[in-house]
Amino acid sequence: MIIFYFLLVIALIDGLLLGVLAIELWTAFLPTRRLRRGERLDVAVIVPAHNESDGITRTLESLKQQSLPTDRLLVVADNCTDDTADCARATGVEVIERFKDTARGKGYAIDFGIQHLRVRPPAVVVICDADCTLEPGSLDSLASQVSWTGSPAQALYLMRQPKIPGPESSVSAFAFLIKNWVRPRALDRAGLPVMLTGSGMAFPWSAIATIDVASGEIVEDLAIGLKLTRRRLGPKFCESAVVWSELPANPEAVVAQRTRWEHGYLATIFRDVPKLVRDFFKSGRITLLAVALDLSVPPLALLVLVSALVASLTLIYGLATNLWQPFLLVVLPGLSAALGLMAAWYGFARTQLPAKLVLSIPLYVLKKLNIYRRFVTKRQQDWVRTQR
């Protein structure tokens, strides 16, 4: 019976994660809530940039086209060894430079920008990566939502595929879409905070100016969002604001980017989920439990790998003993999650991921095994810029 109870526990945990994902996938199809807009307050956009001379002009032009005369565009050229600062100045925006080789990371750059703004603080601070573009009207949407709710906001942040996309880049873009669009949409429908996703983040000055963002976190967005959620300032989803970036075309850059994202996310799960559950029991705030459950769901490829392994083990055990409880605990929520992913593909991504490329998903998942192996043997802990 020891084996039975062991399998029951791991099946229960895996089934819970699959169930959370399934609920989020289906909840995303609930009707859109009617949005109210507040006053369009003055905005300061901080653009942290490390060696981004190739693409920063396009980013700044997309921001300038939708800025008001009262807005400020501030580029933080952070430990740059190229002409990023000169390229930014050529567009007419405000530029400050930071050189501190012992403190590297986007969090330090954001903090440097915030300290610079303290002399004349804006009503709203927006963070936009230097390799992103905002669709027209996005700044207005973010500023107006922050004004109305008094809470931080996260724009819809999506990835474009390379000019010549391969099966892996299509599947990767789909996984990114599930994480940054479908799941935040579901949380928003449920009236819950969402995770910050790195670019297109907007904050009331009163919120961002009172927390410590200076760190070398490789997923600084998650850390900032969780700090705010604990202070009852959980970010809200702003689906009408859309931010685009591009998946790297270089295979080595793709691996580096995925490694940074997924190692940082997994480390955050192990560090913060227990704290959120503890805080839930202390305070009784159901929001903290909901955030803990959402954060607990690992990257999609890892969840598929683990679930396939657990399903196989419990199936073998069921065939050998005729005890099917562990198997059912995995398979039932797994089927619901699989159907939810199919529905999400049809509703959100069928133009990005043609049906025939679904066959490449198993290969995509298997290729990420090395990333998860390295999380155990050689975890990435330092921030590294993605080469594009």
FIMI-254015 format. One line per 5 residues: number of its first residue (from 1); their letters; for each residue x, y, z of C-alpha. Coordinates in steps of 0.2 Angstrom, whole numbers, always signed. Layout:
BEGIN
NUM = a = X,Y,Z | ... .
END
This chain:
BEGIN
1 = miify = +0,+0,+0 | +15,+12,+2 | +16,+12,-17 | -2,+16,-19 | -2,+31,-7 .
6 = fllvi = +14,+37,-15 | +6,+37,-32 | -10,+44,-25 | -1,+59,-18 | +9,+63,-34 .
11 = alidg = -6,+60,-44 | -16,+72,-33 | -3,+86,-34 | -1,+83,-53 | -20,+83,-55 .
16 = lllgv = -22,+99,-45 | -10,+108,-57 | -19,+101,-72 | -35,+106,-64 | -30,+124,-61 .
21 = laiel = -24,+125,-79 | -40,+118,-86 | -51,+130,-75 | -41,+145,-82 | -42,+139,-100 .
26 = wtafl = -61,+137,-99 | -63,+153,-89 | -55,+163,-102 | -70,+161,-113 | -82,+169,-101 .
31 = ptrrl = -89,+186,-108 | -78,+201,-107 | -81,+212,-93 | -87,+230,-97 | -72,+241,-95 .
36 = rrger = -73,+259,-87 | -60,+271,-91 | -53,+284,-79 | -44,+301,-83 | -29,+300,-94 .
41 = ldvav = -16,+305,-82 | +2,+310,-86 | +14,+296,-89 | +32,+293,-88 | +38,+278,-98 .
46 = ivpah = +54,+270,-92 | +64,+260,-106 | +78,+250,-98 | +90,+246,-112 | +106,+236,-112 .
51 = nesdg = +115,+236,-129 | +99,+238,-139 | +105,+250,-152 | +99,+239,-166 | +80,+241,-161 .
56 = itrtl = +78,+254,-149 | +73,+268,-162 | +58,+258,-167 | +53,+256,-149 | +54,+274,-145 .
61 = eslkq = +45,+279,-161 | +30,+268,-157 | +30,+276,-140 | +32,+294,-146 | +17,+292,-158 .
66 = qslpt = +5,+289,-144 | +13,+301,-131 | +5,+317,-125 | +15,+333,-123 | +14,+330,-104 .
71 = drllv = +22,+313,-105 | +40,+308,-102 | +50,+295,-111 | +65,+290,-101 | +78,+278,-108 .
76 = vadnc = +90,+270,-95 | +105,+265,-105 | +111,+251,-92 | +130,+246,-93 | +130,+248,-112 .
81 = tddta = +145,+245,-122 | +137,+250,-139 | +129,+267,-144 | +112,+263,-137 | +112,+280,-128 .
86 = dcara = +116,+290,-143 | +103,+281,-154 | +90,+285,-140 | +95,+303,-139 | +94,+305,-158 .
91 = tgvev = +75,+302,-156 | +74,+317,-144 | +69,+307,-128 | +77,+309,-111 | +92,+297,-108 .
96 = ierfk = +101,+293,-93 | +116,+281,-92 | +120,+269,-78 | +137,+260,-76 | +139,+248,-62 .
101 = dtarg = +146,+231,-67 | +143,+223,-50 | +124,+226,-51 | +118,+219,-67 | +99,+216,-71 .
106 = kgyai = +84,+224,-77 | +78,+227,-59 | +93,+239,-56 | +89,+248,-72 | +71,+251,-67 .
111 = dfgiq = +76,+257,-50 | +88,+269,-58 | +75,+276,-68 | +62,+278,-54 | +75,+287,-43 .
116 = hlrvr = +78,+299,-57 | +59,+302,-58 | +57,+307,-40 | +62,+325,-43 | +46,+327,-53 .
121 = ppavv = +36,+311,-51 | +22,+307,-64 | +5,+300,-60 | +8,+284,-69 | +25,+274,-73 .
126 = vicda = +25,+262,-88 | +39,+250,-91 | +42,+245,-109 | +57,+234,-115 | +69,+241,-128 .
131 = dctle = +65,+228,-140 | +46,+230,-140 | +33,+240,-149 | +16,+246,-142 | +1,+246,-153 .
136 = pgsld = -8,+263,-155 | -18,+268,-140 | -10,+256,-128 | -2,+270,-117 | -19,+278,-116 .
141 = slasq = -27,+262,-111 | -14,+258,-98 | -15,+276,-90 | -34,+276,-90 | -35,+259,-82 .
146 = vswtg = -23,+263,-68 | -32,+280,-65 | -49,+271,-63 | -43,+256,-53 | -29,+263,-43 .
151 = spaqa = -20,+247,-46 | -5,+242,-57 | -9,+235,-75 | -2,+223,-86 | -4,+225,-105 .
156 = lylmr = -6,+210,-117 | +12,+205,-121 | +14,+194,-136 | +28,+187,-147 | +30,+188,-166 .
161 = qpkip = +38,+173,-174 | +54,+175,-185 | +51,+180,-203 | +54,+161,-208 | +45,+152,-193 .
166 = gpess = +49,+134,-190 | +38,+122,-180 | +47,+125,-164 | +45,+144,-165 | +26,+142,-168 .
171 = vsafa = +24,+131,-153 | +34,+142,-143 | +23,+157,-148 | +8,+147,-143 | +15,+143,-126 .
176 = flikn = +19,+161,-124 | +1,+166,-129 | -7,+154,-116 | +4,+161,-102 | +2,+179,-107 .
181 = wvrpr = -15,+180,-114 | -27,+166,-110 | -22,+163,-92 | -22,+182,-87 | -38,+184,-96 .
186 = aldra = -46,+170,-85 | -39,+178,-69 | -46,+195,-75 | -63,+187,-78 | -63,+180,-60 .
191 = glpvm = -58,+197,-53 | -41,+191,-48 | -23,+199,-49 | -12,+193,-64 | +6,+190,-65 .
196 = ltgsg = +17,+204,-72 | +25,+198,-88 | +40,+210,-91 | +35,+223,-103 | +19,+234,-104 .
201 = mafpw = +18,+236,-85 | +10,+251,-78 | +10,+257,-60 | +3,+271,-50 | +17,+282,-44 .
206 = saiat = +12,+279,-26 | +14,+260,-29 | +30,+258,-38 | +39,+272,-28 | +37,+262,-12 .
211 = idvas = +43,+245,-16 | +61,+240,-19 | +64,+234,-37 | +83,+235,-37 | +88,+217,-39 .
216 = geive = +97,+205,-51 | +81,+194,-52 | +81,+185,-69 | +62,+187,-68 | +60,+204,-60 .
221 = dlaig = +43,+206,-66 | +36,+191,-56 | +45,+197,-41 | +38,+215,-42 | +20,+209,-45 .
226 = lkltr = +20,+197,-30 | +27,+211,-19 | +12,+222,-25 | -1,+208,-23 | +5,+205,-5 .
231 = rrlgp = +1,+224,-2 | -16,+222,-9 | -11,+231,-25 | -11,+216,-36 | -9,+220,-55 .
236 = kfces = -25,+219,-66 | -25,+214,-84 | -27,+227,-98 | -31,+217,-113 | -34,+233,-124 .
241 = avvws = -16,+238,-123 | -5,+227,-134 | +14,+225,-133 | +24,+215,-146 | +41,+208,-146 .
246 = elpan = +50,+195,-157 | +56,+178,-154 | +75,+176,-158 | +79,+168,-175 | +95,+162,-168 .
251 = peavv = +93,+144,-161 | +106,+147,-147 | +97,+163,-142 | +81,+154,-141 | +88,+142,-129 .
256 = aqrtr = +96,+155,-119 | +79,+165,-118 | +69,+150,-113 | +82,+145,-100 | +82,+162,-92 .
261 = wehgy = +63,+163,-92 | +59,+145,-86 | +73,+144,-73 | +68,+160,-65 | +49,+155,-65 .
266 = latif = +53,+138,-57 | +64,+146,-44 | +50,+158,-40 | +38,+144,-38 | +49,+135,-25 .
271 = rdvpk = +52,+152,-16 | +36,+161,-16 | +22,+148,-17 | +25,+142,+1 | +26,+160,+7 .
276 = lvrdf = +9,+164,-2 | +1,+149,+6 | +7,+153,+23 | +1,+171,+21 | -16,+165,+16 .
281 = fksgr = -18,+155,+32 | -12,+169,+42 | -23,+182,+34 | -37,+172,+27 | -35,+182,+10 .
286 = itlla = -42,+170,-3 | -33,+181,-16 | -16,+175,-10 | -22,+156,-12 | -28,+159,-29 .
291 = valdl = -12,+168,-34 | -2,+153,-26 | -12,+141,-36 | -9,+150,-52 | +9,+152,-49 .
296 = svppl = +11,+134,-45 | +7,+129,-63 | +24,+126,-71 | +29,+130,-89 | +18,+121,-101 .
301 = allvl = +31,+109,-108 | +36,+104,-91 | +18,+101,-85 | +16,+90,-100 | +31,+80,-97 .
306 = vsalv = +28,+77,-79 | +9,+73,-82 | +14,+60,-95 | +26,+52,-83 | +13,+51,-69 .
311 = asltl = -1,+45,-80 | +11,+31,-87 | +16,+26,-69 | -2,+26,-62 | -8,+17,-78 .
316 = iygla = +4,+3,-75 | +0,+2,-57 | -19,+1,-61 | -16,-13,-74 | -6,-23,-61 .
321 = tnlwq = -17,-20,-46 | -34,-15,-52 | -33,+1,-41 | -37,+15,-53 | -39,+30,-41 .
326 = pfllv = -22,+38,-45 | -24,+36,-63 | -41,+44,-63 | -34,+59,-53 | -22,+63,-67 .
331 = vlpgl = -32,+58,-82 | -48,+67,-79 | -41,+84,-76 | -28,+80,-89 | -42,+78,-102 .
336 = saalg = -50,+94,-97 | -34,+103,-99 | -31,+95,-116 | -48,+100,-122 | -45,+117,-115 .
341 = lmaaw = -29,+119,-124 | -38,+114,-140 | -51,+127,-138 | -38,+140,-134 | -29,+136,-150 .
346 = ygfar = -45,+138,-160 | -50,+154,-151 | -34,+163,-149 | -20,+155,-160 | -25,+145,-175 .
351 = tqlpa = -18,+158,-187 | -1,+157,-178 | -1,+138,-176 | -8,+129,-191 | -16,+112,-186 .
356 = klvls = -3,+102,-195 | +11,+110,-183 | +2,+102,-168 | +12,+86,-173 | +28,+96,-168 .
361 = iplyv = +23,+98,-150 | +30,+82,-143 | +47,+86,-151 | +46,+104,-144 | +43,+97,-127 .
366 = lkkln = +57,+84,-128 | +69,+97,-133 | +66,+106,-117 | +72,+92,-106 | +89,+99,-106 .
371 = iyrrf = +83,+115,-99 | +75,+107,-85 | +90,+95,-82 | +100,+111,-80 | +88,+118,-68 .
376 = vtkrq = +94,+104,-56 | +112,+103,-61 | +117,+121,-66 | +103,+133,-63 | +104,+150,-71 .
381 = qdwvr = +104,+163,-58 | +111,+179,-66 | +102,+190,-79 | +108,+189,-96 | +102,+199,-111 .
386 = tqr = +94,+189,-125 | +104,+190,-141 | +92,+194,-156 .
END
